[in-house]
Amino acid sequence: MRGHDRINTCLPDELIFEVFRRLDSKPSRDACSLVCKRWLALERLSRTTLRIGATGSPDLVVDLLARLFRNVRTVHIDERLNISLPTHPVITQPIRSIPNSGRRRGTDIAAVSSVRLHSANGSGVLDSNSLSDAGMTAIGDGFPKLEKLSLIWCSNVSSIGLISLADKCKMLKSLDLQGCYVGDQGLAAVGQCCKQLEDLNLRFCEGLTDVCVVELALGVGNSLKSLGITACAKITDTAMEAVGLHCKSLENLSLDAECIHNKGVVSVAQGCPALKSLKLQCINVTDEALTAVGTSCSSLEVLALYSFQKFTDKGLRAIGKGCKKLKNLIVSDCYFLSDNALESIATGCKELTHLEVNGCHNIGTLGLESIGKSCPRLTELALLYCQRIGNFALSEVGRGCQFLQSLHLVDCSSIGDEAICNIAKGCRNLKKLHIRRCYEIGNKGVVAVGEYCRSLTGLSLRFCDRVGDQALIAVAQCSSLQYLNVSGCHQIGDAGLIAIARGCPQLSYLDVSVLQNLGDMAMAELGEGCPNLKDIVLSHCRQLTDVGINHLVKSCTMLTSCHMVYCPGITSAGVATVVSSCPNIKKVLVEKCKVSPRTKRRAASVISYLCVDL
């Protein structure tokens, strides 16, 4: 009732604040902040996370937001995210003179998008469109309670800015400097000031050397739990020795460096017994390092080995013998591993839940068979480019791993319908099945999945040209299906998609590209039966016309993206229908010649990527 504000009269600030804190949707929080000045102030206090695009005057945005949201604990700034600012100023006074008391949220948003920062020369034009050391100072001044800071590819940030921030943000626990050209002095300051630091990512920080890592280990060795180093050419075994000596609580280590050898990894393994996750892409590391890990890191749960060419089964034998808690194993392009390596893991690591084998050409049926027999807790299995793994291996997985929920197969030419049938019968909790270019898999295997795996939520059958309508008719029994990709399955036509439309009302993603037999009738059924559809890919479907598009978008009002490249039956009228009928549309991929001037004008404000030439 007008004039009777019972909510604000009865509810204390603490209760309203708690309600705002529990809102997950940003639009909902924004809407609440527009109700009244009290709610605006409380909503600002409840904000703990900010995400900012670095390109487009980030120093200005950071300075303004720091005065609006005082309880922020997490800040993400990404150079790859754009903020579009107008070319003419609406507010011309310096940002420090903008008052924020009693201001409505709409005015604040206008200020963020239109105010221009005065430079030192008084020209009113920003000297840089990237976050600079001045922005880092603003972060330190404005967010003294900051706990997590992520700076992605902020190339203008230097040691000066990092030193300023470290001095003011003593509670910092997580720091991501991916792609930042900071130097040793800045990181050393973090080690001296931020004694609670637990997580540090130094991917592509090319200016760092051993000096800063040593200083960091001395300063935050007691608290550091996670460290990532990638493409830092000047960081060597000396840095890893310092980590092993001082970082006794380290749990996660990711290394991708050519200058790190066995000596550095062995030092970490021997000095960090609490290590739980180890990811290595170091071409100079051999079996000696993995033997040390197996001997000293009994708590290891995650091991990922990428592009290793200098170690053999001996290394994984040591892991299987010493790391009994291992749950997640990834081996990629490890050419000298054989079935014996997986047999060692299966024998020693009974708690294994995730296994990915990628491009390890000497691993075959026997190795995976041992996993199926000995690892009953396996929930995720990915086999990529494994030509020597055959049907019997997956049949054994089907018999022994009844909790399997995700199976990913790419270019496994020896796996066929027999294997998929046994997986379907034995792993009835399967939720995700992704198959690409496995040409021996056809209708029989997929039909079995539809009959036995009723909890399936995601199915991808890309370029499996033996799969046809019969398979999709069976899959239509999986009423929880949300994701379907049948790109390049040439035998699929209207009948299969009609069955999906009638049986899978929760479908939100559909890729039917390169289906030459798909017509308008399937589009009409999808429009009727799949109102939750958000993303659809129709490219290279030569039988589709504007009629089918009209039926599709009539009920699929939640559609956000639609790809229609090289569909000769779809004209500019069909494109205009998608744009005008889908209020949530954000991306339409289509040839330029099919976009009329009127559609361009109409779509400019709601479509982020309208057309490309292909």
C-alpha positions as CSV (number, residue, x, y, z in Angstrom):
1,M,0.0,0.0,0.0
2,R,1.2,3.4,-0.9
3,G,2.7,5.2,2.2
4,H,3.0,2.0,4.3
5,D,6.5,0.6,4.1
6,R,6.1,-2.4,6.4
7,I,9.3,-4.2,5.2
8,N,11.6,-1.4,6.0
9,T,9.7,-0.6,9.2
10,C,9.9,-4.2,10.6
11,L,13.1,-5.7,9.2
12,P,16.5,-4.7,10.6
13,D,19.5,-4.0,8.4
14,E,21.2,-7.3,9.3
15,L,18.3,-9.4,8.0
16,I,17.9,-7.5,4.7
17,F,21.7,-7.7,4.2
18,E,21.5,-11.5,4.7
19,V,18.7,-11.7,2.1
20,F,20.8,-9.8,-0.4
21,R,23.9,-11.9,0.3
22,R,22.0,-15.1,-0.6
23,L,20.8,-13.8,-4.0
24,D,22.7,-15.6,-6.7
25,S,21.5,-13.7,-9.7
26,K,23.1,-10.3,-10.4
27,P,20.0,-9.0,-12.2
28,S,18.0,-9.7,-9.0
29,R,20.5,-7.9,-6.8
30,D,20.5,-4.9,-9.2
31,A,16.7,-4.8,-9.1
32,C,16.6,-4.9,-5.3
33,S,19.1,-2.0,-5.2
34,L,16.7,0.2,-7.1
35,V,13.9,-0.1,-4.6
36,C,15.0,2.6,-2.2
37,K,18.1,4.3,-0.8
38,R,18.3,2.0,2.2
39,W,18.3,-1.1,0.0
40,L,20.8,0.5,-2.4
41,A,23.3,1.0,0.5
42,L,22.7,-2.4,2.0
43,E,23.1,-4.1,-1.4
44,R,26.4,-2.3,-2.0
45,L,27.6,-3.6,1.4
46,S,26.6,-7.2,0.4
47,R,28.7,-7.2,-2.8
48,T,31.9,-9.2,-2.3
49,T,33.0,-9.9,-5.9
50,L,33.7,-7.6,-8.9
51,R,34.6,-8.5,-12.5
52,I,36.1,-5.8,-14.6
53,G,37.2,-5.7,-18.2
54,A,40.7,-4.2,-18.4
55,T,40.3,-2.7,-21.9
56,G,38.4,0.6,-21.6
57,S,39.7,2.8,-18.8
58,P,40.0,0.2,-16.0
59,D,41.8,2.6,-13.7
60,L,38.8,4.8,-13.8
61,V,36.3,2.0,-13.2
62,V,38.3,0.6,-10.3
63,D,38.6,4.0,-8.6
64,L,34.8,4.6,-8.9
65,L,33.8,1.1,-7.8
66,A,36.1,1.1,-4.9
67,R,34.0,4.0,-3.4
68,L,30.7,2.2,-4.1
69,F,31.5,-1.3,-2.8
70,R,33.5,-1.3,0.4
71,N,33.2,-5.0,1.4
72,V,34.7,-6.5,-1.8
73,R,36.8,-9.5,-1.1
74,T,37.4,-10.7,-4.7
75,V,38.4,-8.8,-7.8
76,H,38.8,-10.2,-11.3
77,I,40.3,-8.0,-14.0
78,D,40.8,-9.5,-17.5
79,E,42.4,-7.7,-20.3
80,R,40.4,-9.8,-22.8
81,L,37.1,-8.5,-21.6
82,N,35.9,-5.2,-23.1
83,I,34.1,-2.3,-21.6
84,S,32.5,0.0,-24.2
85,L,32.9,3.6,-23.2
86,P,31.4,6.5,-25.2
87,T,33.7,8.8,-27.1
88,H,32.3,12.0,-25.6
89,P,32.3,12.9,-21.9
90,V,29.1,13.4,-20.1
91,I,30.7,14.2,-16.7
92,T,33.9,16.3,-17.0
93,Q,35.0,16.7,-13.4
94,P,37.7,14.5,-11.9
95,I,36.4,11.2,-10.5
96,R,37.3,12.0,-7.0
97,S,34.8,14.8,-7.0
98,I,31.8,12.6,-7.8
99,P,29.6,12.2,-4.7
100,N,28.1,8.9,-4.0
101,S,25.9,9.6,-1.0
102,G,22.2,9.4,-1.8
103,R,22.8,8.7,-5.4
104,R,20.5,6.3,-7.3
105,R,22.1,3.2,-8.8
106,G,21.2,4.2,-12.3
107,T,23.2,7.4,-11.9
108,D,26.2,5.4,-10.7
109,I,26.1,3.2,-13.7
110,A,25.9,6.2,-16.0
111,A,29.0,7.6,-14.2
112,V,30.9,4.3,-14.7
113,S,30.1,4.3,-18.4
114,S,30.6,8.0,-19.2
115,V,33.0,9.7,-16.9
116,R,36.5,10.5,-18.2
117,L,39.6,10.6,-16.1
118,H,41.7,13.8,-16.3
119,S,45.3,13.0,-17.1
120,A,48.3,14.8,-15.7
121,N,48.4,17.2,-18.7
122,G,44.8,18.2,-18.1
123,S,43.6,17.1,-21.6
124,G,40.8,15.0,-20.2
125,V,41.9,12.0,-22.3
126,L,43.1,8.7,-20.8
127,D,46.7,7.8,-21.5
128,S,46.0,4.1,-21.4
129,N,43.2,1.7,-22.0
130,S,44.7,-1.0,-19.8
131,L,45.0,-1.4,-16.1
132,S,48.2,0.4,-14.9
133,D,50.0,0.9,-11.6
134,A,47.6,3.7,-10.8
135,G,44.8,1.2,-11.0
136,M,46.7,-1.2,-8.7
137,T,47.1,1.7,-6.2
138,A,43.3,2.3,-6.4
139,I,42.6,-1.4,-5.7
140,G,44.8,-1.3,-2.6
141,D,43.3,1.9,-1.3
142,G,39.7,0.9,-2.1
143,F,39.7,-2.7,-1.1
144,P,41.8,-3.2,2.0
145,K,39.9,-6.4,2.8
146,L,40.8,-8.0,-0.5
147,E,41.4,-11.7,-0.3
148,K,41.5,-12.8,-4.0
149,L,42.9,-10.8,-7.0
150,S,43.0,-12.1,-10.6
151,L,44.9,-10.0,-13.2
152,I,44.7,-11.7,-16.6
153,W,47.0,-10.3,-19.3
154,C,47.2,-6.9,-17.7
155,S,50.5,-6.1,-19.4
156,N,50.8,-2.5,-18.1
157,V,51.0,-3.6,-14.5
158,S,54.6,-3.5,-13.2
159,S,56.4,-4.2,-9.9
160,I,55.6,-0.7,-8.7
161,G,51.8,-1.3,-8.8
162,L,52.2,-4.8,-7.2
163,I,54.4,-3.3,-4.4
164,S,51.7,-0.7,-3.7
165,L,49.0,-3.3,-3.6
166,A,50.9,-5.8,-1.4
167,D,51.6,-3.0,1.1
168,K,47.9,-2.3,1.6
169,C,46.2,-5.7,1.1
170,K,47.7,-7.7,3.9
171,M,44.8,-10.2,3.9
172,L,45.4,-11.4,0.3
173,K,45.1,-15.1,0.0
174,S,45.0,-15.7,-3.8
175,L,46.9,-13.9,-6.6
176,D,46.7,-14.7,-10.3
177,L,49.2,-12.8,-12.4
178,Q,48.7,-14.7,-15.7
179,G,50.4,-12.8,-18.5
180,C,51.5,-9.8,-16.4
181,Y,55.0,-8.4,-17.0
182,V,55.8,-7.9,-13.3
183,G,59.4,-8.2,-12.1
184,D,61.1,-9.8,-9.1
185,Q,60.7,-6.8,-6.8
186,G,56.9,-6.9,-7.1
187,L,56.6,-10.6,-6.2
188,A,59.2,-10.3,-3.5
189,A,57.0,-7.5,-1.9
190,V,54.0,-9.9,-2.0
191,G,56.1,-12.4,-0.1
192,Q,57.1,-9.9,2.5
193,C,53.6,-8.3,3.1
194,C,51.0,-10.9,2.3
195,K,51.7,-13.5,4.9
196,Q,48.3,-15.3,4.4
197,L,48.9,-16.0,0.7
198,E,47.8,-19.5,-0.3
199,D,47.3,-19.5,-4.0
200,L,49.7,-18.1,-6.6
201,N,49.5,-18.4,-10.4
202,L,52.5,-17.2,-12.5
203,R,51.6,-18.4,-15.9
204,F,53.4,-16.5,-18.7
205,C,55.1,-14.1,-16.3
206,E,58.2,-13.9,-18.5
207,G,60.0,-11.3,-16.5
208,L,60.4,-13.4,-13.3
209,T,63.5,-15.2,-12.2
210,D,64.6,-17.5,-9.4
211,V,65.2,-14.5,-7.2
212,C,61.5,-13.7,-6.7
213,V,60.5,-17.3,-6.1
214,V,63.2,-17.7,-3.5
215,E,62.0,-14.5,-1.8
216,L,58.4,-15.6,-2.0
217,A,59.2,-19.0,-0.5
218,L,61.0,-17.4,2.4
219,G,58.1,-15.0,3.0
220,V,54.9,-17.1,2.6
221,G,56.3,-20.6,2.7
222,N,54.2,-21.5,5.8
223,S,50.9,-20.5,4.1
224,L,51.4,-21.2,0.4
225,K,49.3,-24.2,-0.8
226,S,49.1,-23.8,-4.6
227,L,51.7,-22.7,-7.1
228,G,51.5,-22.5,-10.9
229,I,54.5,-21.7,-13.1
230,T,54.2,-21.8,-16.9
231,A,56.5,-20.4,-19.6
232,C,58.8,-18.6,-17.2
233,A,62.0,-19.2,-19.0
234,K,64.2,-17.8,-16.2
235,I,62.8,-19.9,-13.4
236,T,65.0,-23.0,-12.9
237,D,65.7,-25.8,-10.4
238,T,67.0,-23.2,-7.9
239,A,63.5,-21.8,-7.4
240,M,62.1,-25.3,-7.0
241,E,64.7,-26.2,-4.4
242,A,63.6,-23.1,-2.4
243,V,59.9,-24.2,-2.7
244,G,60.8,-27.7,-1.4
245,L,62.8,-26.3,1.5
246,H,60.3,-23.7,2.7
247,C,56.8,-24.5,1.4
248,K,56.0,-27.5,3.6
249,S,52.2,-26.9,3.3
250,L,52.2,-26.9,-0.6
251,E,49.3,-29.0,-1.9
252,N,49.0,-28.1,-5.6
253,L,51.9,-27.6,-8.1
254,S,51.7,-27.0,-11.8
255,L,54.9,-26.8,-13.8
256,D,55.4,-26.1,-17.5
257,A,59.0,-25.1,-18.0
258,E,61.9,-26.3,-20.1
259,C,64.5,-25.1,-17.6
260,I,63.3,-27.4,-14.7
261,H,64.9,-30.8,-14.5
262,N,64.8,-33.8,-12.1
263,K,66.6,-31.9,-9.4
264,G,63.8,-29.3,-9.0
265,V,60.9,-31.8,-9.0
266,V,62.7,-34.1,-6.6
267,S,63.3,-31.3,-4.2
268,V,59.6,-30.4,-4.2
269,A,58.6,-34.1,-3.8
270,Q,60.9,-34.6,-0.9
271,G,60.2,-31.3,0.8
272,C,56.4,-31.1,0.3
273,P,54.9,-34.3,1.7
274,A,51.4,-32.8,1.7
275,L,51.3,-32.5,-2.1
276,K,47.9,-33.5,-3.4
277,S,48.0,-32.3,-7.1
278,L,51.0,-32.4,-9.5
279,K,50.8,-31.3,-13.1
280,L,53.9,-31.5,-15.1
281,Q,54.9,-30.5,-18.7
282,C,58.7,-30.5,-18.4
283,I,60.5,-32.1,-21.2
284,N,63.7,-32.6,-19.2
285,V,62.0,-34.6,-16.4
286,T,62.5,-38.4,-16.3
287,D,61.6,-41.4,-14.3
288,E,63.8,-40.2,-11.4
289,A,61.4,-37.4,-10.6
290,L,58.3,-39.6,-10.6
291,T,60.1,-42.2,-8.5
292,A,60.7,-39.4,-5.9
293,V,57.0,-38.4,-6.1
294,G,55.9,-42.0,-5.6
295,T,58.3,-42.4,-2.6
296,S,57.6,-39.1,-0.8
297,C,54.1,-37.9,-1.7
298,S,51.7,-40.5,-0.3
299,S,48.8,-38.0,-0.2
300,L,48.9,-37.4,-4.0
301,E,45.4,-37.4,-5.5
302,V,45.9,-35.8,-8.9
303,L,48.7,-36.5,-11.4
304,A,48.8,-35.0,-14.9
305,L,51.7,-35.7,-17.2
306,Y,51.8,-33.9,-20.6
307,S,54.1,-34.4,-23.5
308,F,56.6,-36.5,-21.7
309,Q,59.2,-38.2,-23.9
310,K,61.9,-39.2,-21.3
311,F,60.2,-41.5,-18.9
312,T,58.8,-45.0,-19.1
313,D,56.6,-47.5,-17.2
314,K,59.1,-47.3,-14.3
315,G,57.8,-43.9,-13.3
316,L,54.2,-44.9,-13.1
317,R,55.1,-48.1,-11.4
318,A,56.5,-46.0,-8.5
319,I,53.3,-43.9,-8.5
320,G,51.2,-47.0,-8.3
321,K,53.3,-48.3,-5.5
322,G,53.5,-45.2,-3.3
323,C,50.4,-43.0,-4.1
324,K,47.6,-45.2,-2.9
325,K,45.2,-42.2,-2.7
326,L,45.5,-41.3,-6.4
327,K,42.1,-40.4,-7.8
328,N,42.8,-38.5,-11.0
329,L,45.3,-39.5,-13.7
330,I,46.0,-37.8,-17.0
331,V,48.7,-39.0,-19.4
332,S,48.9,-37.1,-22.6
333,D,51.4,-37.8,-25.5
334,C,53.5,-40.0,-23.3
335,Y,54.9,-42.2,-26.0
336,F,56.9,-44.7,-23.9
337,L,54.1,-45.7,-21.6
338,S,52.7,-49.2,-22.2
339,D,50.0,-51.4,-20.8
340,N,52.3,-52.2,-17.9
341,A,52.0,-48.6,-16.7
342,L,48.2,-48.7,-16.4
343,E,48.5,-52.2,-14.8
344,S,50.7,-50.7,-12.1
345,I,48.2,-47.9,-11.5
346,A,45.3,-50.3,-11.4
347,T,47.1,-52.6,-8.9
348,G,48.1,-49.8,-6.5
349,C,45.5,-47.0,-6.9
350,K,42.1,-48.6,-6.1
351,E,40.5,-45.2,-5.4
352,L,41.0,-44.0,-9.0
353,T,37.9,-42.0,-10.2
354,H,39.2,-40.2,-13.3
355,L,41.4,-41.5,-16.1
356,E,42.4,-39.7,-19.3
357,V,44.6,-41.3,-21.9
358,N,45.5,-39.1,-24.8
359,G,47.8,-40.0,-27.6
360,C,49.7,-42.7,-25.8
361,H,50.0,-45.0,-28.7
362,N,51.6,-47.9,-26.9
363,I,48.8,-48.3,-24.4
364,G,46.3,-50.9,-25.6
365,T,43.5,-53.2,-24.5
366,L,45.3,-55.0,-21.7
367,G,46.1,-51.8,-19.8
368,L,42.6,-50.5,-19.8
369,E,41.2,-53.9,-19.0
370,S,43.2,-53.9,-15.8
371,I,41.6,-50.6,-14.8
372,G,38.2,-52.1,-15.4
373,K,39.0,-55.0,-13.2
374,S,40.7,-53.2,-10.3
375,C,39.2,-49.6,-10.1
376,P,35.5,-50.0,-9.3
377,R,35.1,-46.3,-8.3
378,L,35.9,-45.0,-11.7
379,T,33.4,-42.2,-12.7
380,E,35.1,-40.5,-15.7
381,L,37.0,-42.1,-18.5
382,A,38.5,-40.3,-21.6
383,L,40.3,-42.1,-24.4
384,L,41.6,-39.9,-27.1
385,Y,43.5,-41.1,-30.2
386,C,44.0,-44.6,-28.6
387,Q,44.0,-46.8,-31.7
388,R,45.2,-49.9,-29.8
389,I,42.4,-50.0,-27.3
390,G,39.6,-52.4,-28.4
391,N,36.1,-53.6,-27.5
392,F,37.2,-56.0,-24.8
393,A,38.8,-53.2,-22.7
394,L,35.6,-51.2,-22.5
395,S,33.6,-54.3,-21.9
396,E,35.7,-54.9,-18.8
397,V,35.1,-51.3,-17.7
398,G,31.3,-51.9,-18.2
399,R,31.5,-55.0,-16.0
400,G,33.7,-53.5,-13.2
401,C,32.9,-49.8,-13.1
402,Q,29.2,-49.5,-12.4
403,F,29.6,-45.9,-11.1
404,L,30.9,-44.6,-14.4
405,Q,29.1,-41.3,-15.3
406,S,31.2,-39.8,-18.1
407,L,32.8,-41.5,-21.2
408,H,34.7,-39.5,-23.9
409,L,36.0,-41.3,-27.0
410,V,37.9,-39.6,-29.8
411,D,39.4,-41.3,-32.8
412,C,39.4,-44.8,-31.2
413,S,39.1,-46.8,-34.4
414,S,39.1,-50.2,-32.7
415,I,36.1,-49.5,-30.4
416,G,32.6,-50.5,-31.8
417,D,29.1,-51.3,-30.9
418,E,30.0,-54.3,-28.7
419,A,31.9,-52.0,-26.3
420,I,29.2,-49.4,-26.1
421,C,26.5,-52.0,-25.5
422,N,28.5,-53.4,-22.5
423,I,29.1,-49.9,-21.1
424,A,25.4,-49.2,-21.4
425,K,24.3,-52.4,-19.6
426,G,26.9,-52.2,-16.8
427,C,27.1,-48.4,-16.3
428,R,23.5,-47.4,-15.9
429,N,24.4,-44.2,-14.1
430,L,26.1,-42.8,-17.3
431,K,25.2,-39.1,-17.7
432,K,27.6,-37.9,-20.4
433,L,28.7,-39.8,-23.5
434,H,30.9,-38.0,-26.1
435,I,32.0,-39.8,-29.2
436,R,33.9,-38.3,-32.1
437,R,35.1,-40.0,-35.3
438,C,34.7,-43.6,-33.9
439,Y,33.5,-45.1,-37.2
440,E,32.8,-48.6,-35.8
441,I,30.1,-47.3,-33.5
442,G,26.6,-47.3,-35.0
443,N,22.9,-47.6,-34.1
444,K,23.2,-50.8,-32.0
445,G,25.5,-49.2,-29.4
446,V,23.6,-45.9,-29.1
447,V,20.3,-47.8,-28.9
448,A,21.6,-49.7,-25.9
449,V,22.6,-46.4,-24.3
450,G,19.0,-45.1,-24.8
451,E,17.5,-48.2,-23.3
452,Y,19.7,-48.6,-20.2
453,C,21.1,-45.1,-19.4
454,R,18.0,-43.2,-18.6
455,S,19.9,-40.5,-16.6
456,L,21.8,-39.4,-19.6
457,T,22.1,-35.5,-19.8
458,G,24.7,-35.0,-22.5
459,L,25.2,-36.9,-25.8
460,S,27.7,-36.1,-28.5
461,L,28.1,-38.3,-31.6
462,R,30.1,-36.0,-33.9
463,F,30.9,-37.6,-37.3
464,C,29.8,-41.0,-36.4
465,D,28.4,-41.7,-39.8
466,R,26.9,-45.1,-38.9
467,V,24.5,-43.6,-36.5
468,G,21.0,-42.9,-37.8
469,D,17.4,-42.1,-36.8
470,Q,17.0,-45.5,-35.0
471,A,19.6,-44.4,-32.4
472,L,18.0,-41.1,-31.6
473,I,14.5,-42.7,-31.3
474,A,16.0,-44.8,-28.5
475,V,17.8,-41.9,-26.9
476,A,14.5,-40.0,-26.8
477,Q,13.7,-42.2,-23.8
478,C,16.3,-40.2,-21.8
479,S,13.9,-37.4,-20.7
480,S,16.7,-35.6,-18.8
481,L,18.8,-35.0,-21.9
482,Q,20.0,-31.4,-22.1
483,Y,22.9,-31.5,-24.6
484,L,22.9,-33.2,-28.0
485,N,25.5,-32.9,-30.8
486,V,25.0,-35.1,-33.9
487,S,27.0,-33.0,-36.3
488,G,28.1,-34.9,-39.3
489,C,25.9,-38.0,-38.7
490,H,24.6,-38.1,-42.3
491,Q,22.0,-40.8,-41.7
492,I,20.0,-38.8,-39.2
493,G,17.0,-37.0,-40.6
494,D,13.6,-35.7,-39.4
495,A,12.4,-38.9,-37.7
496,G,15.3,-39.0,-35.2
497,L,15.0,-35.3,-34.3
498,I,11.2,-35.5,-34.0
499,A,11.6,-38.3,-31.4
500,I,14.1,-36.1,-29.5
501,A,11.7,-33.2,-29.6
502,R,8.9,-35.2,-28.2
503,G,10.9,-37.1,-25.5
504,C,13.5,-34.6,-24.3
505,P,11.7,-31.4,-23.1
506,Q,14.8,-30.2,-21.1
507,L,17.0,-30.0,-24.2
508,S,19.0,-26.7,-24.1
509,Y,21.8,-27.2,-26.6
510,L,21.5,-28.8,-30.1
511,D,24.0,-29.2,-32.9
512,V,22.6,-30.7,-36.1
513,S,25.1,-29.2,-38.5
514,V,26.0,-30.9,-41.8
515,L,22.8,-33.1,-41.7
516,Q,21.7,-33.1,-45.3
517,N,18.4,-35.0,-44.7
518,L,17.1,-32.7,-42.0
519,G,14.0,-30.6,-42.9
520,D,11.5,-28.2,-41.6
521,M,9.3,-30.8,-40.0
522,A,12.0,-31.5,-37.4
523,M,12.3,-27.7,-36.7
524,A,8.5,-27.5,-36.1
525,E,8.6,-30.3,-33.6
526,L,11.6,-28.9,-31.8
527,G,9.8,-25.6,-31.5
528,E,6.8,-27.4,-29.9
529,G,8.6,-29.8,-27.6
530,C,11.8,-28.0,-26.5
531,P,10.9,-24.6,-25.0
532,N,14.2,-24.5,-23.0
533,L,16.4,-24.6,-26.1
534,K,19.1,-21.9,-25.8
535,D,21.7,-22.7,-28.4
536,I,21.2,-24.3,-31.8
537,V,23.7,-25.0,-34.7
538,L,22.0,-25.5,-38.1
539,S,24.9,-24.7,-40.4
540,H,25.2,-26.7,-43.7
541,C,21.7,-28.1,-43.4
542,R,20.6,-27.7,-47.0
543,Q,17.0,-28.8,-46.6
544,L,16.0,-26.2,-44.0
545,T,14.0,-23.1,-45.1
546,D,12.4,-20.1,-43.5
547,V,9.3,-22.1,-42.8
548,G,11.2,-24.3,-40.4
549,I,12.9,-21.4,-38.7
550,N,9.5,-19.7,-38.2
551,H,8.2,-22.7,-36.4
552,L,11.3,-23.1,-34.3
553,V,11.5,-19.6,-32.9
554,K,7.7,-19.4,-32.3
555,S,8.0,-21.2,-29.0
556,C,11.8,-21.2,-28.3
557,T,11.8,-17.8,-26.7
558,M,14.9,-18.6,-24.6
559,L,17.1,-19.0,-27.6
560,T,20.4,-17.1,-27.2
561,S,22.5,-18.3,-30.2
562,C,21.7,-19.6,-33.6
563,H,24.2,-20.6,-36.3
564,M,22.8,-20.8,-39.8
565,V,25.9,-20.6,-42.1
566,Y,25.4,-22.1,-45.6
567,C,21.8,-23.0,-45.3
568,P,20.6,-22.0,-48.9
569,G,17.0,-22.3,-48.0
570,I,17.2,-19.8,-45.2
571,T,16.9,-16.2,-46.5
572,S,17.1,-12.7,-45.0
573,A,13.5,-13.2,-44.0
574,G,14.4,-16.2,-41.8
575,V,17.3,-14.3,-40.2
576,A,15.0,-11.3,-39.5
577,T,12.5,-13.8,-37.9
578,V,15.2,-15.1,-35.5
579,V,16.2,-11.6,-34.5
580,S,12.7,-10.3,-34.0
581,S,11.2,-13.3,-32.3
582,C,13.9,-14.2,-29.7
583,P,14.2,-11.5,-27.0
584,N,17.3,-13.2,-25.5
585,I,19.2,-13.7,-28.7
586,K,22.9,-12.7,-28.5
587,K,24.6,-14.3,-31.4
588,V,23.5,-15.1,-34.9
589,L,26.1,-16.6,-37.3
590,V,25.1,-16.1,-40.9
591,E,26.4,-14.9,-44.3
592,K,26.4,-11.1,-44.6
593,C,24.4,-11.2,-47.8
594,K,21.4,-12.6,-45.8
595,V,21.3,-9.7,-43.4
596,S,19.1,-6.8,-44.5
597,P,19.8,-3.2,-43.5
598,R,16.7,-3.2,-41.4
599,T,17.8,-6.3,-39.5
600,K,21.2,-4.8,-38.8
601,R,19.5,-1.7,-37.3
602,R,17.1,-3.8,-35.3
603,A,19.7,-6.2,-34.0
604,A,22.5,-3.9,-33.2
605,S,21.6,-3.5,-29.5
606,V,20.9,-7.2,-28.7
607,I,23.3,-9.3,-30.9
608,S,26.9,-9.4,-30.0
609,Y,28.1,-11.1,-33.2
610,L,25.8,-11.0,-36.1
611,C,27.5,-12.0,-39.3
612,V,30.8,-13.2,-40.7
613,D,32.1,-14.2,-44.1
614,L,33.0,-17.8,-44.3
